[in-house]
Amino acid sequence: MAKSASTGKKVASSAAKVLKSKTATKAEKAVAASALTQKGSTEKTSAKVASSAGKILKSKTASKEAKSAAASALTQKKK
């Protein structure tokens, strides 16, 4: 059986930085909020947030923190 994923401390810290950022987009903040919600939880990422996370990972302008939160959110996507 696969291990249930949850957001780790490092990613949670990155997600918090994204949420505090004045330059982060709405999509980046939504993905960061989703990643933080999943800290110590078995909650899953919605399809809408997963789609945003995929776009953030492909973005050339997204911050390292935003990409970290996006990657975490994608690993916890509903199957």
Buried (B, 14 or more C-beta within 10 A) or exposed (E): EEEEBBBBEEBBBBBBBBBEBEEBBEBBBBBBBBBBBBBEEEBBBBEEBBBBBBBBBEBEEBBEBBBBBBBBBBBBBEE
